[in-house]
Amino acid sequence: MFVRVQFPLADVRSFGLGETGRLDRPTWPIPKVDNDFVRSVGIVRQRPGGGALPWTGEHLCCDARGAIKFAHGPGKPVRGAEGGVPLTPAYRRYFVAGPVARVDLGFTVERWRAEKPMSGTQILRAAALSVLTLPMFVPMIAPRARELVTLGPAVAKRILQVTTSLRIPPERVESWWMTAARPLILVEDLYDDDRYSGLDDLALAKQGEWPAGEEPMIVHYPLSLNRRGSQIPVWALLFDPRVSKEELRALRLHLWRIHNEREVLRAVLGLCLDKKLHPAKSESLRAYLDKQSKRLRRISAEGLPQRALLDYAYGLDALVNEDELHSLREVLDEVGSPGLTASVMPAARDQSSGGAGGPVGAINVQYAIFGGGTMVTGENAQNIQNSGPTGAVIGGHANVSGGNFQGSGIQQTDSGPDIDLDVLAAELAKLRAALRGQATEPEHDLAIAEVARAEQEARKGDAPAARSALARAGTWAREVAKLAGVPVALEVFRQLNAG
């Protein structure tokens, strides 16, 4: 078992706040590995395993051992004040992707025997609770040991402190410039009959059994814990032995970043409502709100489900409280941009209709890792014809065939798996330059023109038109793309070729 905790951080100092004293080093998003460092926190390292598309800022991180520390040292297994699950610290990391930042902590859990029999849900909760109650402290900010769950604001204050210039300090430093958002616990465990089989509370299938399909399965099971007045989401990933490390990692990073992005957006919207941030006065803030709202409203990212996952996982958790929606619209209307309002309001409204308390029962999200064929999920056989490691059934009925998604929370699309069009446009500009350097024939010039057209359509947000232009670019452009370092563009070429 592996348990991770994430503290999302909204770093809003780039949103037109004047002189904040923010240090230029590390030079995110391209710091110097093993050279740049965060003062009193740690050095920038290459992340083991690399990054993950379409998310930026995942391939490099800062060793964060100086940001948050264990009360009794990390050399031996530690235990929270409750739960009693032994935890072995694995890492502490600080990630930065513009205003979206976070501090992660990871722990391994060896096999342990509970004093009394525990259900599958109780096992997952015990592991999460042991992490949340770990005694830890934040140097200079919270020097006395406290439960980890309470330390988000202290971590944010520490990061703000160590990334602010001491040589030329600003006239003032506002604590809200680095705002902590709701943490997340992620528990991963290999499916084990002794722990999880036949448990009704896990709701893995109609009879409480592991799905009996031929394909490897990962089941995503959201829970929540109430601790110190906060409701903390706990997401469990249970997987069978046939799932590869790469496939599990891709899903983990996808879920991890979805929470990070959403919580930072919520924090930024809250600061707008508090009149601390002003979209009408900051072009960079407007650009962030527009891009982030569109991103989180997408059905999927890199073929993995997103919109429906957000709807289920946050069904009882408002992005913006319903009574604040009118105020948010007034803030956005001050900008005088109907397009911005049209982007942000649906993202805020769609997840603003919940009640109190945690999720009722299990929300069963099952992923098939497959190369084609049929996967059996609960009572429903799903025929999946597209290729790649991205089959998903979320909370019920779905039929996936090529690019056509049908079912609750899923819309039809003929534009292929969702991609980050901003990243695609940037890569196509790079590819266009590479093509110009190798063009020798008239047909090469025609291919360059189609790549340029695809770049323009991507910048306008028209995915089908961009794909159509790339299809006309032909084989030569695709072959150059293989050597040009443009993975997103190359994936679009691959999809077009497969179609």
C-alpha positions in Angstrom: 0.0 0.0 0.0 1.1 3.5 -0.8 -0.5 6.7 0.7 0.0 10.2 -0.6 -1.2 13.6 0.7 -1.4 16.7 -1.4 -1.5 20.3 -0.1 -2.6 22.5 -3.1 -1.2 26.0 -3.1 -2.5 29.0 -5.1 0.4 31.3 -5.8 -1.3 34.5 -7.1 1.8 36.8 -7.2 1.8 36.8 -11.0 -1.6 38.3 -11.2 -0.7 42.0 -11.4 -0.1 42.6 -7.7 2.8 45.0 -8.2 6.1 44.4 -6.4 5.8 41.2 -4.4 9.6 40.5 -4.0 9.1 37.0 -5.5 12.5 35.5 -6.2 13.5 34.9 -9.8 15.2 31.6 -8.9 14.3 28.8 -9.4 13.4 29.8 -12.9 10.1 27.9 -13.1 8.9 26.2 -15.3 12.4 25.5 -16.6 14.7 25.7 -13.6 18.3 24.4 -13.6 18.2 20.8 -12.3 20.5 20.1 -9.4 21.5 23.7 -9.3 18.5 25.9 -8.6 17.0 25.6 -5.1 14.3 27.1 -2.8 16.0 28.8 0.1 15.9 26.7 3.3 13.7 24.1 1.6 15.5 22.0 -0.9 17.2 21.7 -4.4 15.4 21.2 -7.7 15.4 17.6 -8.9 14.3 15.6 -11.9 11.1 13.7 -10.8 11.6 9.9 -10.9 9.6 8.7 -13.8 9.4 12.0 -15.5 6.3 14.2 -16.1 2.9 13.5 -17.6 1.0 15.0 -20.5 -1.0 17.2 -20.7 0.0 18.6 -17.3 2.9 21.0 -17.1 5.3 21.3 -14.2 5.2 17.6 -13.3 8.7 16.5 -14.5 10.7 18.7 -12.1 10.2 19.3 -8.4 11.9 20.7 -5.4 13.0 18.5 -2.5 10.7 19.9 0.3 12.2 18.4 3.4 12.9 21.9 4.6 9.3 22.9 4.3 7.7 20.4 6.5 9.3 18.1 9.1 8.5 15.0 11.2 8.3 15.5 14.9 10.3 12.4 15.6 12.5 12.2 12.5 11.8 10.3 9.3 14.3 7.4 9.8 11.8 4.9 11.1 8.1 4.1 10.5 5.8 6.7 12.0 2.2 6.5 13.1 -0.5 9.0 13.4 -2.2 9.7 16.7 -5.1 7.6 15.6 -5.5 4.6 13.3 -2.2 2.9 14.2 -1.2 2.2 10.6 2.7 2.2 10.4 3.9 4.6 7.7 7.4 4.8 6.2 8.1 8.2 4.8 9.1 8.1 1.1 9.3 11.7 -0.1 8.4 15.4 0.4 8.2 17.5 -2.8 7.2 20.9 -3.9 5.8 21.4 -7.5 5.2 24.6 -9.4 3.2 25.2 -12.6 2.5 28.9 -12.7 -0.1 29.8 -10.1 -0.8 26.1 -9.6 1.6 24.8 -6.9 1.5 22.1 -4.3 3.5 20.2 -1.6 3.2 16.4 -1.7 4.2 13.8 0.9 4.4 10.1 0.2 4.4 7.0 2.5 4.7 3.3 2.1 2.6 1.0 4.3 3.9 -2.5 5.0 1.5 -5.3 5.7 0.1 -4.9 9.2 -2.4 -6.9 11.2 -5.2 -4.9 12.8 -6.2 -5.6 16.4 -9.7 -6.5 15.2 -11.2 -7.4 11.8 -11.7 -4.4 9.5 -13.8 -4.0 6.3 -12.2 -2.7 3.1 -13.5 0.8 3.7 -12.2 0.7 7.3 -8.7 -0.3 6.1 -8.6 2.6 3.6 -9.9 5.1 6.2 -7.4 3.8 8.8 -4.5 4.4 6.4 -5.7 7.9 5.5 -6.4 8.8 9.1 -2.9 7.7 10.2 -1.5 10.2 7.6 -3.7 13.0 8.6 -2.9 12.7 12.3 0.9 12.5 11.9 2.7 14.9 14.2 4.7 17.3 12.0 5.9 20.9 12.1 6.8 23.7 9.8 10.1 25.4 10.6 9.8 29.1 11.6 6.0 29.1 11.1 4.6 26.2 13.2 7.5 25.0 15.3 5.5 22.9 17.7 4.3 19.5 16.4 0.7 19.5 15.2 -1.5 17.1 13.2 -0.6 17.1 9.5 -4.1 17.9 8.5 -3.9 21.3 10.1 -0.6 22.4 8.5 -1.7 23.5 5.0 -1.8 27.2 5.8 1.5 27.0 7.6 3.1 25.3 4.6 1.7 28.0 2.3 3.2 30.7 4.6 6.6 28.9 4.7 6.7 28.7 0.9 5.8 32.3 0.6 8.5 33.3 3.1 11.3 31.4 1.5 10.4 32.5 -2.1 10.4 36.2 -1.1 13.6 38.3 -1.5 15.5 39.2 1.6 17.9 41.4 -0.3 15.2 43.7 -1.7 12.1 42.9 0.3 8.8 44.4 -0.7 7.1 47.0 1.4 4.5 44.5 2.5 3.9 40.8 2.2 0.3 39.6 2.2 -0.4 36.1 3.5 -3.0 35.5 0.8 -0.4 35.7 -2.0 0.2 32.0 -1.3 -3.1 30.4 -0.3 -3.5 26.8 0.9 -6.5 24.8 -0.5 -8.2 21.6 0.5 -5.8 18.7 0.8 -6.3 15.3 -0.7 -5.3 11.8 0.4 -4.7 9.1 -2.3 -4.4 5.5 -1.2 -3.2 2.8 -3.6 -3.3 -0.9 -2.9 -3.0 -4.1 -4.8 -6.4 -5.8 -4.8 -6.3 -8.6 -2.2 -9.1 -11.1 -1.6 -8.4 -11.3 2.1 -8.8 -7.5 2.4 -11.4 -6.6 -0.2 -13.2 -9.5 -1.7 -17.0 -9.9 -1.0 -17.3 -6.6 0.9 -20.7 -5.0 0.1 -19.4 -1.6 1.3 -16.8 -1.6 -1.5 -19.5 -2.0 -4.2 -17.0 -3.4 -6.7 -19.8 -5.2 -8.5 -23.3 -6.4 -8.1 -22.2 -9.2 -5.6 -19.3 -7.2 -4.1 -16.8 -9.1 -6.2 -13.9 -7.9 -8.3 -15.1 -7.4 -11.9 -14.6 -10.7 -13.7 -13.4 -9.3 -17.0 -10.4 -10.4 -19.1 -8.7 -7.0 -18.9 -6.7 -5.5 -16.1 -8.8 -3.3 -13.8 -8.3 -0.3 -11.6 -11.1 0.8 -9.4 -11.3 4.3 -8.1 -13.2 4.5 -4.8 -13.8 8.0 -3.3 -14.3 8.5 0.4 -14.0 11.4 2.8 -12.8 12.0 6.4 -14.0 14.7 8.7 -11.1 16.0 10.8 -10.5 19.2 12.7 -13.6 20.7 11.2 -12.6 19.9 7.6 -13.9 17.4 5.2 -10.9 15.8 3.5 -11.4 13.8 0.3 -9.8 10.3 0.3 -9.4 8.6 -3.1 -8.5 5.0 -3.2 -7.1 3.2 -6.3 -7.4 -0.6 -6.1 -5.7 -2.5 -8.9 -5.0 -6.1 -10.0 -1.5 -7.5 -10.6 -1.8 -7.3 -14.4 -1.9 -3.4 -14.3 1.5 -2.0 -15.3 3.3 0.5 -13.2 3.2 3.0 -16.2 -0.6 2.7 -16.5 -1.2 3.1 -12.8 1.1 6.1 -12.7 -0.7 7.8 -15.6 -4.0 7.5 -13.8 -2.6 8.5 -10.5 -1.0 11.7 -11.9 -4.2 12.5 -13.7 -6.3 12.3 -10.6 -3.7 14.1 -8.5 -3.5 17.0 -10.9 -7.2 17.3 -11.4 -7.6 17.9 -7.7 -4.6 20.3 -7.7 -6.0 22.4 -10.6 -9.6 22.5 -9.2 -8.6 23.5 -5.7 -6.3 26.3 -6.9 -9.1 27.6 -9.1 -11.5 27.6 -6.2 -9.0 29.5 -4.1 -8.5 32.1 -6.8 -12.2 32.6 -7.3 -12.5 33.0 -3.6 -9.9 35.8 -3.6 -11.8 37.4 -6.5 -15.0 37.4 -4.4 -13.1 38.9 -1.4 -11.9 41.7 -3.7 -8.3 40.8 -3.2 -7.9 39.9 -6.8 -9.4 42.0 -9.6 -9.9 40.3 -13.0 -10.7 43.7 -14.5 -7.2 45.0 -13.6 -5.1 41.9 -14.5 -4.8 40.4 -17.9 -2.8 37.5 -16.6 -5.6 36.7 -14.1 -8.2 36.8 -16.8 -6.2 34.5 -19.0 -5.8 32.0 -16.1 -9.5 32.0 -15.3 -10.5 31.5 -18.9 -8.0 28.7 -19.6 -8.5 26.9 -16.3 -12.3 27.0 -16.5 -12.2 25.6 -20.0 -9.7 22.9 -19.0 -11.8 21.6 -16.0 -15.0 21.6 -18.1 -13.5 19.2 -20.6 -14.9 15.7 -20.8 -11.5 14.0 -20.7 -7.8 14.7 -20.7 -5.4 12.4 -22.6 -8.2 9.9 -22.9 -8.7 9.7 -19.2 -12.1 10.8 -17.8 -12.3 14.2 -16.2 -15.6 16.0 -16.2 -17.7 13.0 -15.0 -15.0 12.2 -12.4 -15.2 15.8 -11.1 -19.0 15.6 -11.0 -18.9 12.4 -8.9 -16.0 13.2 -6.7 -17.1 16.7 -5.8 -20.9 16.2 -6.0 -21.2 17.5 -2.4 -18.5 20.1 -2.6 -19.1 23.5 -4.2 -16.5 25.2 -6.3 -18.4 28.5 -5.6 -21.2 28.6 -3.0 -24.5 29.0 -4.7 -25.3 32.2 -2.8 -22.0 33.7 -4.2 -22.7 33.0 -7.8 -24.4 36.4 -8.4 -21.4 38.1 -6.8 -19.0 36.2 -9.0 -20.9 37.2 -12.1 -20.7 40.9 -11.0 -17.0 40.5 -10.6 -16.6 39.0 -14.1 -19.0 41.5 -15.7 -16.7 44.3 -14.5 -14.2 43.0 -17.1 -16.6 43.7 -19.9 -15.8 40.4 -21.6 -18.8 38.1 -22.3 -16.4 35.4 -23.3 -14.7 35.3 -19.9 -18.0 35.2 -18.1 -19.2 32.4 -20.4 -16.1 30.4 -19.6 -16.0 30.8 -15.8 -19.7 30.7 -14.8 -20.5 27.3 -16.1 -17.4 25.8 -14.3 -18.5 27.5 -11.1 -22.2 26.7 -11.5 -22.0 23.0 -12.6 -20.5 22.0 -9.3 -22.3 24.2 -6.9 -25.4 22.2 -6.1 -24.5 19.9 -3.2 -25.6 19.2 0.3 -23.8 18.7 3.6 -21.8 15.6 4.6 -19.7 13.2 2.7 -20.4 10.8 -0.2 -23.2 8.4 0.3 -22.0 4.9 -0.4 -19.3 4.1 -2.9 -18.9 5.9 -6.1 -17.7 3.2 -8.4 -15.3 4.4 -11.1 -13.7 1.6 -13.0 -10.9 1.8 -15.5 -10.0 -0.9 -18.0 -6.4 -1.0 -19.2 -6.8 -2.6 -22.6 -5.7 -2.9 -26.1 -9.2 -3.6 -27.5 -12.2 -5.9 -26.9 -14.8 -6.1 -24.2 -14.6 -5.2 -20.6 -17.1 -6.3 -18.1 -18.1 -3.7 -15.4 -20.7 -4.6 -12.9 -23.8 -5.6 -14.8 -22.8 -3.9 -18.1 -20.6 -5.2 -20.9 -18.8 -2.3 -22.5 -17.6 -2.7 -26.1 -14.5 -0.6 -26.6 -12.9 -0.4 -30.1 -10.4 2.4 -29.7 -6.8 1.7 -28.8 -4.7 2.8 -25.8 -4.8 2.4 -22.1 -7.9 4.5 -21.5 -11.2 2.7 -21.1 -13.5 4.0 -18.4 -16.9 3.5 -17.0 -18.0 6.1 -14.5 -20.8 5.5 -12.1 -23.0 3.6 -14.5 -23.9 3.1 -18.2 -21.5 4.1 -21.0 -20.8 2.9 -24.5 -17.5 3.9 -26.0 -16.8 3.3 -29.6 -14.0 5.3 -31.3 -14.6 8.9 -30.3 -18.3 8.6 -29.5 -19.0 8.7 -25.7 -22.6 8.1 -24.5 -24.0 8.0 -21.0 -24.5 10.1 -17.9 -22.2 13.1 -17.9 -20.7 12.1 -21.2 -21.2 14.1 -24.5 -20.8 13.0 -28.0 -17.7 14.2 -29.8 -16.1 13.4 -33.2 -12.9 15.3 -32.5 -11.0 12.4 -30.9 -9.6 12.3 -27.3 -9.3 15.7 -25.6 -6.0 17.4 -25.9 -4.6 20.7 -24.6 -4.9 22.9 -27.6 -2.5 25.5 -26.1 0.2 22.9 -25.9 -0.6 21.6 -29.3 -0.4 25.1 -30.9 3.0 25.7 -29.3 4.3 22.3 -30.5 3.0 23.0 -34.0 4.9 26.3 -34.1 8.0 24.2 -33.2 7.2 21.6 -35.8 6.6 24.3 -38.5 10.1 25.7 -37.9 11.6 22.2 -38.1 9.7 21.5 -41.4 11.0 24.8 -42.9 14.6 23.7 -42.2 14.1 20.4 -44.1 11.8 21.4 -46.9 13.2 20.6 -50.4 10.1 19.8 -52.5 7.0 21.8 -53.5 4.8 19.4 -51.6 6.8 20.1 -48.5 5.7 23.8 -48.7 2.1 22.6 -48.9 2.6 20.5 -45.8 4.1 23.4 -43.9 1.0 25.5 -44.9 -1.3 22.9 -43.4 0.7 22.7 -40.2 0.5 26.5 -40.0 -3.3 26.3 -40.5 -3.5 23.6 -37.8 -1.6 25.9 -35.4 -4.0 28.7 -36.1 -7.1 26.6 -35.5 -5.6 25.2 -32.3 -5.0 28.7 -31.0 -8.6 29.5 -31.8 -9.8 26.4 -29.8 -11.1 24.6 -32.9 -9.9 21.0 -32.3 -11.7 19.4 -35.3 -10.3 22.0 -37.7 -6.8 21.6 -36.3 -7.0 17.8 -36.7 -8.3 18.2 -40.2 -5.4 20.4 -41.2 -2.9 18.0 -39.7 -4.5 15.1 -41.7 -3.8 17.1 -44.9 -0.2 17.7 -43.8 0.7 14.2 -44.8 3.3 11.6 -44.1 6.4 13.8 -44.4 5.2 16.2 -41.6 4.4 13.2 -39.4 7.9 11.7 -39.9 9.6 15.0 -39.0 7.3 15.3 -35.9 8.8 12.0 -34.7 12.2 13.8 -34.3 11.1 17.3 -33.4 10.2 16.7 -29.7 6.4 17.4 -30.1 4.7 14.5 -28.3 1.2 16.0 -28.3 1.3 16.8 -32.0 2.7 13.3 -32.7 -0.1 11.7 -30.7 -2.7 13.6 -32.9 -0.9 12.2 -36.0 -1.0 8.8 -34.5 -4.7 9.0 -33.9 -5.3 10.3 -37.4 -3.3 7.4 -38.8 -5.2 4.9 -36.7 -8.5 6.3 -37.8 
